[in-house]
Amino acid sequence: MDLSELNELDLGNIANWPLPARIFVISLIFFGVLGAGYWLDTKDQRAQLEKSERKE
């Protein structure tokens, strides 16, 4: 796969993309969801835990 083939990838037909390109896109989505989950949920919980530990 070369760069000219990357320009020809159709977002409407991801099932026919080459395997490395699909793995890359799935990995980006996976790590994006993990990062968003940490940022939106876990970050506040960790801050609250640290505050509670200092209070003890």
mmCIF file as Biopython writes it, N, C-alpha, C and O atoms, coordinates in Angstrom:
data_model
#
loop_
_atom_site.group_PDB
_atom_site.id
_atom_site.type_symbol
_atom_site.label_atom_id
_atom_site.label_alt_id
_atom_site.label_comp_id
_atom_site.label_asym_id
_atom_site.label_entity_id
_atom_site.label_seq_id
_atom_site.pdbx_PDB_ins_code
_atom_site.Cartn_x
_atom_site.Cartn_y
_atom_site.Cartn_z
_atom_site.occupancy
_atom_site.B_iso_or_equiv
_atom_site.auth_seq_id
_atom_site.auth_asym_id
_atom_site.pdbx_PDB_model_num
ATOM 1   N N  . MET A ? 1  ? 0.848   -1.181 0.000  1.0 0.0 1  A 1 
ATOM 2   C CA . MET A ? 1  ? 0.000   0.000  0.000  1.0 0.0 1  A 1 
ATOM 3   C C  . MET A ? 1  ? 0.889   1.238  0.000  1.0 0.0 1  A 1 
ATOM 4   O O  . MET A ? 1  ? 1.801   1.351  0.819  1.0 0.0 1  A 1 
ATOM 5   N N  . ASP A ? 2  ? 0.628   2.151  -0.903 1.0 0.0 2  A 1 
ATOM 6   C CA . ASP A ? 2  ? 1.394   3.392  -0.944 1.0 0.0 2  A 1 
ATOM 7   C C  . ASP A ? 2  ? 0.462   4.579  -0.694 1.0 0.0 2  A 1 
ATOM 8   O O  . ASP A ? 2  ? -0.744  4.415  -0.508 1.0 0.0 2  A 1 
ATOM 9   N N  . LEU A ? 3  ? 1.042   5.761  -0.694 1.0 0.0 3  A 1 
ATOM 10  C CA . LEU A ? 3  ? 0.275   6.957  -0.341 1.0 0.0 3  A 1 
ATOM 11  C C  . LEU A ? 3  ? -0.847  7.266  -1.327 1.0 0.0 3  A 1 
ATOM 12  O O  . LEU A ? 3  ? -1.878  7.811  -0.934 1.0 0.0 3  A 1 
ATOM 13  N N  . SER A ? 4  ? -0.664  6.932  -2.583 1.0 0.0 4  A 1 
ATOM 14  C CA . SER A ? 4  ? -1.730  7.204  -3.551 1.0 0.0 4  A 1 
ATOM 15  C C  . SER A ? 4  ? -2.963  6.348  -3.264 1.0 0.0 4  A 1 
ATOM 16  O O  . SER A ? 4  ? -4.088  6.779  -3.518 1.0 0.0 4  A 1 
ATOM 17  N N  . GLU A ? 5  ? -2.760  5.141  -2.739 1.0 0.0 5  A 1 
ATOM 18  C CA . GLU A ? 5  ? -3.893  4.288  -2.375 1.0 0.0 5  A 1 
ATOM 19  C C  . GLU A ? 5  ? -4.617  4.828  -1.144 1.0 0.0 5  A 1 
ATOM 20  O O  . GLU A ? 5  ? -5.824  4.630  -1.003 1.0 0.0 5  A 1 
ATOM 21  N N  . LEU A ? 6  ? -3.895  5.506  -0.253 1.0 0.0 6  A 1 
ATOM 22  C CA . LEU A ? 6  ? -4.535  6.092  0.925  1.0 0.0 6  A 1 
ATOM 23  C C  . LEU A ? 6  ? -5.523  7.186  0.533  1.0 0.0 6  A 1 
ATOM 24  O O  . LEU A ? 6  ? -6.557  7.350  1.179  1.0 0.0 6  A 1 
ATOM 25  N N  . ASN A ? 7  ? -5.213  7.924  -0.507 1.0 0.0 7  A 1 
ATOM 26  C CA . ASN A ? 7  ? -6.116  8.983  -0.966 1.0 0.0 7  A 1 
ATOM 27  C C  . ASN A ? 7  ? -7.386  8.421  -1.592 1.0 0.0 7  A 1 
ATOM 28  O O  . ASN A ? 7  ? -8.397  9.118  -1.674 1.0 0.0 7  A 1 
ATOM 29  N N  . GLU A ? 8  ? -7.341  7.179  -2.029 1.0 0.0 8  A 1 
ATOM 30  C CA . GLU A ? 8  ? -8.485  6.568  -2.696 1.0 0.0 8  A 1 
ATOM 31  C C  . GLU A ? 8  ? -9.412  5.829  -1.735 1.0 0.0 8  A 1 
ATOM 32  O O  . GLU A ? 8  ? -10.425 5.286  -2.176 1.0 0.0 8  A 1 
ATOM 33  N N  . LEU A ? 9  ? -9.106  5.787  -0.444 1.0 0.0 9  A 1 
ATOM 34  C CA . LEU A ? 9  ? -9.951  5.080  0.514  1.0 0.0 9  A 1 
ATOM 35  C C  . LEU A ? 9  ? -11.286 5.798  0.655  1.0 0.0 9  A 1 
ATOM 36  O O  . LEU A ? 9  ? -11.338 7.020  0.794  1.0 0.0 9  A 1 
ATOM 37  N N  . ASP A ? 10 ? -12.358 5.027  0.616  1.0 0.0 10 A 1 
ATOM 38  C CA . ASP A ? 10 ? -13.714 5.565  0.679  1.0 0.0 10 A 1 
ATOM 39  C C  . ASP A ? 10 ? -14.261 5.388  2.089  1.0 0.0 10 A 1 
ATOM 40  O O  . ASP A ? 10 ? -14.370 4.263  2.575  1.0 0.0 10 A 1 
ATOM 41  N N  . LEU A ? 11 ? -14.609 6.499  2.752  1.0 0.0 11 A 1 
ATOM 42  C CA . LEU A ? 11 ? -15.145 6.421  4.111  1.0 0.0 11 A 1 
ATOM 43  C C  . LEU A ? 11 ? -16.493 5.716  4.156  1.0 0.0 11 A 1 
ATOM 44  O O  . LEU A ? 11 ? -16.879 5.201  5.206  1.0 0.0 11 A 1 
ATOM 45  N N  . GLY A ? 12 ? -17.199 5.683  3.072  1.0 0.0 12 A 1 
ATOM 46  C CA . GLY A ? 12 ? -18.485 5.009  3.025  1.0 0.0 12 A 1 
ATOM 47  C C  . GLY A ? 12 ? -18.372 3.503  2.862  1.0 0.0 12 A 1 
ATOM 48  O O  . GLY A ? 12 ? -19.369 2.787  2.949  1.0 0.0 12 A 1 
ATOM 49  N N  . ASN A ? 13 ? -17.159 3.024  2.625  1.0 0.0 13 A 1 
ATOM 50  C CA . ASN A ? 13 ? -16.965 1.600  2.380  1.0 0.0 13 A 1 
ATOM 51  C C  . ASN A ? 13 ? -15.729 1.108  3.133  1.0 0.0 13 A 1 
ATOM 52  O O  . ASN A ? 13 ? -14.791 0.594  2.524  1.0 0.0 13 A 1 
ATOM 53  N N  . ILE A ? 14 ? -15.730 1.264  4.430  1.0 0.0 14 A 1 
ATOM 54  C CA . ILE A ? 14 ? -14.566 0.918  5.248  1.0 0.0 14 A 1 
ATOM 55  C C  . ILE A ? 14 ? -14.305 -0.585 5.241  1.0 0.0 14 A 1 
ATOM 56  O O  . ILE A ? 14 ? -13.165 -1.009 5.435  1.0 0.0 14 A 1 
ATOM 57  N N  . ALA A ? 15 ? -15.325 -1.391 5.025  1.0 0.0 15 A 1 
ATOM 58  C CA . ALA A ? 15 ? -15.168 -2.848 5.044  1.0 0.0 15 A 1 
ATOM 59  C C  . ALA A ? 15 ? -14.200 -3.336 3.968  1.0 0.0 15 A 1 
ATOM 60  O O  . ALA A ? 15 ? -13.618 -4.411 4.115  1.0 0.0 15 A 1 
ATOM 61  N N  . ASN A ? 16 ? -14.018 -2.586 2.911  1.0 0.0 16 A 1 
ATOM 62  C CA . ASN A ? 16 ? -13.117 -3.003 1.837  1.0 0.0 16 A 1 
ATOM 63  C C  . ASN A ? 16 ? -11.729 -2.380 1.938  1.0 0.0 16 A 1 
ATOM 64  O O  . ASN A ? 16 ? -10.904 -2.565 1.044  1.0 0.0 16 A 1 
ATOM 65  N N  . TRP A ? 17 ? -11.463 -1.652 3.004  1.0 0.0 17 A 1 
ATOM 66  C CA . TRP A ? 17 ? -10.131 -1.085 3.201  1.0 0.0 17 A 1 
ATOM 67  C C  . TRP A ? 17 ? -9.132  -2.198 3.490  1.0 0.0 17 A 1 
ATOM 68  O O  . TRP A ? 17 ? -9.524  -3.277 3.935  1.0 0.0 17 A 1 
ATOM 69  N N  . PRO A ? 18 ? -7.848  -1.952 3.244  1.0 0.0 18 A 1 
ATOM 70  C CA . PRO A ? 18 ? -6.819  -2.923 3.627  1.0 0.0 18 A 1 
ATOM 71  C C  . PRO A ? 18 ? -6.783  -3.082 5.154  1.0 0.0 18 A 1 
ATOM 72  O O  . PRO A ? 18 ? -7.105  -2.151 5.892  1.0 0.0 18 A 1 
ATOM 73  N N  . LEU A ? 19 ? -6.392  -4.257 5.605  1.0 0.0 19 A 1 
ATOM 74  C CA . LEU A ? 19 ? -6.397  -4.570 7.029  1.0 0.0 19 A 1 
ATOM 75  C C  . LEU A ? 19 ? -5.583  -3.583 7.864  1.0 0.0 19 A 1 
ATOM 76  O O  . LEU A ? 19 ? -6.076  -3.156 8.908  1.0 0.0 19 A 1 
ATOM 77  N N  . PRO A ? 20 ? -4.364  -3.192 7.470  1.0 0.0 20 A 1 
ATOM 78  C CA . PRO A ? 20 ? -3.617  -2.235 8.308  1.0 0.0 20 A 1 
ATOM 79  C C  . PRO A ? 20 ? -4.345  -0.899 8.490  1.0 0.0 20 A 1 
ATOM 80  O O  . PRO A ? 20 ? -4.281  -0.304 9.566  1.0 0.0 20 A 1 
ATOM 81  N N  . ALA A ? 21 ? -5.024  -0.432 7.464  1.0 0.0 21 A 1 
ATOM 82  C CA . ALA A ? 21 ? -5.761  0.832  7.572  1.0 0.0 21 A 1 
ATOM 83  C C  . ALA A ? 21 ? -6.940  0.682  8.517  1.0 0.0 21 A 1 
ATOM 84  O O  . ALA A ? 21 ? -7.214  1.582  9.311  1.0 0.0 21 A 1 
ATOM 85  N N  . ARG A ? 22 ? -7.645  -0.446 8.443  1.0 0.0 22 A 1 
ATOM 86  C CA . ARG A ? 22 ? -8.773  -0.679 9.353  1.0 0.0 22 A 1 
ATOM 87  C C  . ARG A ? 22 ? -8.296  -0.792 10.794 1.0 0.0 22 A 1 
ATOM 88  O O  . ARG A ? 22 ? -8.924  -0.247 11.701 1.0 0.0 22 A 1 
ATOM 89  N N  . ILE A ? 23 ? -7.188  -1.496 11.010 1.0 0.0 23 A 1 
ATOM 90  C CA . ILE A ? 23 ? -6.642  -1.631 12.366 1.0 0.0 23 A 1 
ATOM 91  C C  . ILE A ? 23 ? -6.255  -0.268 12.914 1.0 0.0 23 A 1 
ATOM 92  O O  . ILE A ? 23 ? -6.507  0.016  14.085 1.0 0.0 23 A 1 
ATOM 93  N N  . PHE A ? 24 ? -5.653  0.575  12.100 1.0 0.0 24 A 1 
ATOM 94  C CA . PHE A ? 24 ? -5.251  1.907  12.530 1.0 0.0 24 A 1 
ATOM 95  C C  . PHE A ? 24 ? -6.462  2.748  12.928 1.0 0.0 24 A 1 
ATOM 96  O O  . PHE A ? 24 ? -6.442  3.404  13.969 1.0 0.0 24 A 1 
ATOM 97  N N  . VAL A ? 25 ? -7.500  2.733  12.121 1.0 0.0 25 A 1 
ATOM 98  C CA . VAL A ? 25 ? -8.702  3.525  12.413 1.0 0.0 25 A 1 
ATOM 99  C C  . VAL A ? 25 ? -9.397  3.002  13.666 1.0 0.0 25 A 1 
ATOM 100 O O  . VAL A ? 25 ? -9.836  3.790  14.504 1.0 0.0 25 A 1 
ATOM 101 N N  . ILE A ? 26 ? -9.499  1.690  13.800 1.0 0.0 26 A 1 
ATOM 102 C CA . ILE A ? 26 ? -10.124 1.105  14.988 1.0 0.0 26 A 1 
ATOM 103 C C  . ILE A ? 26 ? -9.313  1.444  16.227 1.0 0.0 26 A 1 
ATOM 104 O O  . ILE A ? 26 ? -9.888  1.717  17.280 1.0 0.0 26 A 1 
ATOM 105 N N  . SER A ? 27 ? -7.989  1.433  16.123 1.0 0.0 27 A 1 
ATOM 106 C CA . SER A ? 27 ? -7.135  1.792  17.259 1.0 0.0 27 A 1 
ATOM 107 C C  . SER A ? 27 ? -7.331  3.251  17.659 1.0 0.0 27 A 1 
ATOM 108 O O  . SER A ? 27 ? -7.399  3.564  18.848 1.0 0.0 27 A 1 
ATOM 109 N N  . LEU A ? 28 ? -7.423  4.140  16.682 1.0 0.0 28 A 1 
ATOM 110 C CA . LEU A ? 28 ? -7.667  5.550  16.983 1.0 0.0 28 A 1 
ATOM 111 C C  . LEU A ? 28 ? -8.988  5.740  17.716 1.0 0.0 28 A 1 
ATOM 112 O O  . LEU A ? 28 ? -9.068  6.489  18.689 1.0 0.0 28 A 1 
ATOM 113 N N  . ILE A ? 29 ? -10.014 5.060  17.243 1.0 0.0 29 A 1 
ATOM 114 C CA . ILE A ? 29 ? -11.322 5.167  17.895 1.0 0.0 29 A 1 
ATOM 115 C C  . ILE A ? 29 ? -11.261 4.600  19.303 1.0 0.0 29 A 1 
ATOM 116 O O  . ILE A ? 29 ? -11.792 5.201  20.237 1.0 0.0 29 A 1 
ATOM 117 N N  . PHE A ? 30 ? -10.617 3.446  19.465 1.0 0.0 30 A 1 
ATOM 118 C CA . PHE A ? 30 ? -10.515 2.793  20.770 1.0 0.0 30 A 1 
ATOM 119 C C  . PHE A ? 30 ? -9.814  3.688  21.783 1.0 0.0 30 A 1 
ATOM 120 O O  . PHE A ? 30 ? -10.321 3.904  22.883 1.0 0.0 30 A 1 
ATOM 121 N N  . PHE A ? 31 ? -8.647  4.209  21.410 1.0 0.0 31 A 1 
ATOM 122 C CA . PHE A ? 31 ? -7.904  5.052  22.343 1.0 0.0 31 A 1 
ATOM 123 C C  . PHE A ? 31 ? -8.591  6.402  22.555 1.0 0.0 31 A 1 
ATOM 124 O O  . PHE A ? 31 ? -8.465  6.999  23.624 1.0 0.0 31 A 1 
ATOM 125 N N  . GLY A ? 32 ? -9.305  6.879  21.560 1.0 0.0 32 A 1 
ATOM 126 C CA . GLY A ? 32 ? -10.084 8.102  21.736 1.0 0.0 32 A 1 
ATOM 127 C C  . GLY A ? 32 ? -11.195 7.926  22.754 1.0 0.0 32 A 1 
ATOM 128 O O  . GLY A ? 32 ? -11.434 8.809  23.578 1.0 0.0 32 A 1 
ATOM 129 N N  . VAL A ? 33 ? -11.875 6.788  22.700 1.0 0.0 33 A 1 
ATOM 130 C CA . VAL A ? 33 ? -12.940 6.505  23.667 1.0 0.0 33 A 1 
ATOM 131 C C  . VAL A ? 33 ? -12.349 6.337  25.063 1.0 0.0 33 A 1 
ATOM 132 O O  . VAL A ? 33 ? -12.912 6.837  26.037 1.0 0.0 33 A 1 
ATOM 133 N N  . LEU A ? 34 ? -11.218 5.637  25.170 1.0 0.0 34 A 1 
ATOM 134 C CA . LEU A ? 34 ? -10.566 5.491  26.474 1.0 0.0 34 A 1 
ATOM 135 C C  . LEU A ? 34 ? -10.152 6.844  27.039 1.0 0.0 34 A 1 
ATOM 136 O O  . LEU A ? 34 ? -10.374 7.119  28.219 1.0 0.0 34 A 1 
ATOM 137 N N  . GLY A ? 35 ? -9.561  7.676  26.218 1.0 0.0 35 A 1 
ATOM 138 C CA . GLY A ? 35 ? -9.143  9.000  26.666 1.0 0.0 35 A 1 
ATOM 139 C C  . GLY A ? 35 ? -10.318 9.862  27.082 1.0 0.0 35 A 1 
ATOM 140 O O  . GLY A ? 35 ? -10.250 10.569 28.088 1.0 0.0 35 A 1 
ATOM 141 N N  . ALA A ? 36 ? -11.389 9.806  26.319 1.0 0.0 36 A 1 
ATOM 142 C CA . ALA A ? 36 ? -12.582 10.584 26.668 1.0 0.0 36 A 1 
ATOM 143 C C  . ALA A ? 36 ? -13.195 10.076 27.962 1.0 0.0 36 A 1 
ATOM 144 O O  . ALA A ? 36 ? -13.659 10.869 28.782 1.0 0.0 36 A 1 
ATOM 145 N N  . GLY A ? 37 ? -13.201 8.765  28.154 1.0 0.0 37 A 1 
ATOM 146 C CA . GLY A ? 37 ? -13.726 8.198  29.393 1.0 0.0 37 A 1 
ATOM 147 C C  . GLY A ? 37 ? -12.926 8.638  30.594 1.0 0.0 37 A 1 
ATOM 148 O O  . GLY A ? 37 ? -13.486 8.972  31.638 1.0 0.0 37 A 1 
ATOM 149 N N  . TYR A ? 38 ? -11.609 8.638  30.445 1.0 0.0 38 A 1 
ATOM 150 C CA . TYR A ? 38 ? -10.765 9.102  31.543 1.0 0.0 38 A 1 
ATOM 151 C C  . TYR A ? 38 ? -11.020 10.579 31.808 1.0 0.0 38 A 1 
ATOM 152 O O  . TYR A ? 38 ? -11.193 10.991 32.955 1.0 0.0 38 A 1 
ATOM 153 N N  . TRP A ? 39 ? -11.041 11.361 30.754 1.0 0.0 39 A 1 
ATOM 154 C CA . TRP A ? 39 ? -11.175 12.811 30.906 1.0 0.0 39 A 1 
ATOM 155 C C  . TRP A ? 39 ? -12.519 13.203 31.516 1.0 0.0 39 A 1 
ATOM 156 O O  . TRP A ? 39 ? -12.582 14.079 32.378 1.0 0.0 39 A 1 
ATOM 157 N N  . LEU A ? 40 ? -13.582 12.558 31.071 1.0 0.0 40 A 1 
ATOM 158 C CA . LEU A ? 40 ? -14.918 12.956 31.493 1.0 0.0 40 A 1 
ATOM 159 C C  . LEU A ? 40 ? -15.365 12.327 32.807 1.0 0.0 40 A 1 
ATOM 160 O O  . LEU A ? 40 ? -16.195 12.904 33.509 1.0 0.0 40 A 1 
ATOM 161 N N  . ASP A ? 41 ? -14.837 11.166 33.153 1.0 0.0 41 A 1 
ATOM 162 C CA . ASP A ? 41 ? -15.344 10.463 34.326 1.0 0.0 41 A 1 
ATOM 163 C C  . ASP A ? 41 ? -14.269 10.248 35.387 1.0 0.0 41 A 1 
ATOM 164 O O  . ASP A ? 41 ? -14.429 10.693 36.524 1.0 0.0 41 A 1 
ATOM 165 N N  . THR A ? 42 ? -13.211 9.593  35.043 1.0 0.0 42 A 1 
ATOM 166 C CA . THR A ? 42 ? -12.218 9.165  36.020 1.0 0.0 42 A 1 
ATOM 167 C C  . THR A ? 42 ? -11.424 10.328 36.587 1.0 0.0 42 A 1 
ATOM 168 O O  . THR A ? 42 ? -11.052 10.298 37.760 1.0 0.0 42 A 1 
ATOM 169 N N  . LYS A ? 43 ? -11.155 11.340 35.797 1.0 0.0 43 A 1 
ATOM 170 C CA . LYS A ? 43 ? -10.351 12.471 36.253 1.0 0.0 43 A 1 
ATOM 171 C C  . LYS A ? 43 ? -10.982 13.136 37.473 1.0 0.0 43 A 1 
ATOM 172 O O  . LYS A ? 43 ? -10.288 13.417 38.450 1.0 0.0 43 A 1 
ATOM 173 N N  . ASP A ? 44 ? -12.278 13.388 37.429 1.0 0.0 44 A 1 
ATOM 174 C CA . ASP A ? 44 ? -12.969 14.018 38.557 1.0 0.0 44 A 1 
ATOM 175 C C  . ASP A ? 44 ? -12.989 13.106 39.777 1.0 0.0 44 A 1 
ATOM 176 O O  . ASP A ? 44 ? -12.860 13.575 40.908 1.0 0.0 44 A 1 
ATOM 177 N N  . GLN A ? 45 ? -13.148 11.814 39.553 1.0 0.0 45 A 1 
ATOM 178 C CA . GLN A ? 45 ? -13.162 10.871 40.664 1.0 0.0 45 A 1 
ATOM 179 C C  . GLN A ? 45 ? -11.804 10.814 41.356 1.0 0.0 45 A 1 
ATOM 180 O O  . GLN A ? 45 ? -11.732 10.739 42.583 1.0 0.0 45 A 1 
ATOM 181 N N  . ARG A ? 46 ? -10.734 10.850 40.576 1.0 0.0 46 A 1 
ATOM 182 C CA . ARG A ? 46 ? -9.389  10.832 41.177 1.0 0.0 46 A 1 
ATOM 183 C C  . ARG A ? 46 ? -9.142  12.099 41.989 1.0 0.0 46 A 1 
ATOM 184 O O  . ARG A ? 46 ? -8.545  12.039 43.063 1.0 0.0 46 A 1 
ATOM 185 N N  . ALA A ? 47 ? -9.589  13.228 41.493 1.0 0.0 47 A 1 
ATOM 186 C CA . ALA A ? 47 ? -9.429  14.486 42.228 1.0 0.0 47 A 1 
ATOM 187 C C  . ALA A ? 47 ? -10.213 14.439 43.533 1.0 0.0 47 A 1 
ATOM 188 O O  . ALA A ? 47 ? -9.725  14.899 44.565 1.0 0.0 47 A 1 
ATOM 189 N N  . GLN A ? 48 ? -11.406 13.895 43.498 1.0 0.0 48 A 1 
ATOM 190 C CA . GLN A ? 48 ? -12.217 13.779 44.706 1.0 0.0 48 A 1 
ATOM 191 C C  . GLN A ? 48 ? -11.575 12.803 45.693 1.0 0.0 48 A 1 
ATOM 192 O O  . GLN A ? 48 ? -11.613 13.038 46.901 1.0 0.0 48 A 1 
ATOM 193 N N  . LEU A ? 49 ? -10.990 11.721 45.200 1.0 0.0 49 A 1 
ATOM 194 C CA . LEU A ? 49 ? -10.304 10.762 46.061 1.0 0.0 49 A 1 
ATOM 195 C C  . LEU A ? 49 ? -9.105  11.407 46.743 1.0 0.0 49 A 1 
ATOM 196 O O  . LEU A ? 49 ? -8.912  11.228 47.945 1.0 0.0 49 A 1 
ATOM 197 N N  . GLU A ? 50 ? -8.303  12.150 46.000 1.0 0.0 50 A 1 
ATOM 198 C CA . GLU A ? 50 ? -7.151  12.834 46.586 1.0 0.0 50 A 1 
ATOM 199 C C  . GLU A ? 50 ? -7.593  13.840 47.640 1.0 0.0 50 A 1 
ATOM 200 O O  . GLU A ? 50 ? -6.951  13.968 48.683 1.0 0.0 50 A 1 
ATOM 201 N N  . LYS A ? 51 ? -8.667  14.543 47.382 1.0 0.0 51 A 1 
ATOM 202 C CA . LYS A ? 51 ? -9.197  15.506 48.349 1.0 0.0 51 A 1 
ATOM 203 C C  . LYS A ? 51 ? -9.646  14.785 49.621 1.0 0.0 51 A 1 
ATOM 204 O O  . LYS A ? 51 ? -9.390  15.262 50.727 1.0 0.0 51 A 1 
ATOM 205 N N  . SER A ? 52 ? -10.309 13.647 49.468 1.0 0.0 52 A 1 
ATOM 206 C CA . SER A ? 52 ? -10.759 12.875 50.631 1.0 0.0 52 A 1 
ATOM 207 C C  . SER A ? 52 ? -9.583  12.306 51.411 1.0 0.0 52 A 1 
ATOM 208 O O  . SER A ? 52 ? -9.618  12.262 52.640 1.0 0.0 52 A 1 
ATOM 209 N N  . GLU A ? 53 ? -8.535  11.867 50.704 1.0 0.0 53 A 1 
ATOM 210 C CA . GLU A ? 53 ? -7.353  11.322 51.381 1.0 0.0 53 A 1 
ATOM 211 C C  . GLU A ? 53 ? -6.633  12.408 52.171 1.0 0.0 53 A 1 
ATOM 212 O O  . GLU A ? 53 ? -6.139  12.145 53.267 1.0 0.0 53 A 1 
ATOM 213 N N  . ARG A ? 54 ? -6.565  13.617 51.634 1.0 0.0 54 A 1 
ATOM 214 C CA . ARG A ? 54 ? -5.930  14.715 52.368 1.0 0.0 54 A 1 
ATOM 215 C C  . ARG A ? 54 ? -6.741  15.094 53.603 1.0 0.0 54 A 1 
ATOM 216 O O  . ARG A ? 54 ? -6.183  15.506 54.621 1.0 0.0 54 A 1 
ATOM 217 N N  . LYS A ? 55 ? -8.054  14.951 53.505 1.0 0.0 55 A 1 
ATOM 218 C CA . LYS A ? 55 ? -8.934  15.298 54.611 1.0 0.0 55 A 1 
ATOM 219 C C  . LYS A ? 55 ? -8.751  14.333 55.786 1.0 0.0 55 A 1 
ATOM 220 O O  . LYS A ? 55 ? -8.890  14.731 56.942 1.0 0.0 55 A 1 
ATOM 221 N N  . GLU A ? 56 ? -8.437  13.058 55.491 1.0 0.0 56 A 1 
ATOM 222 C CA . GLU A ? 56 ? -8.225  12.066 56.541 1.0 0.0 56 A 1 
ATOM 223 C C  . GLU A ? 56 ? -6.978  12.428 57.286 1.0 0.0 56 A 1 
ATOM 224 O O  . GLU A ? 56 ? -6.595  11.731 58.225 1.0 0.0 56 A 1 
#
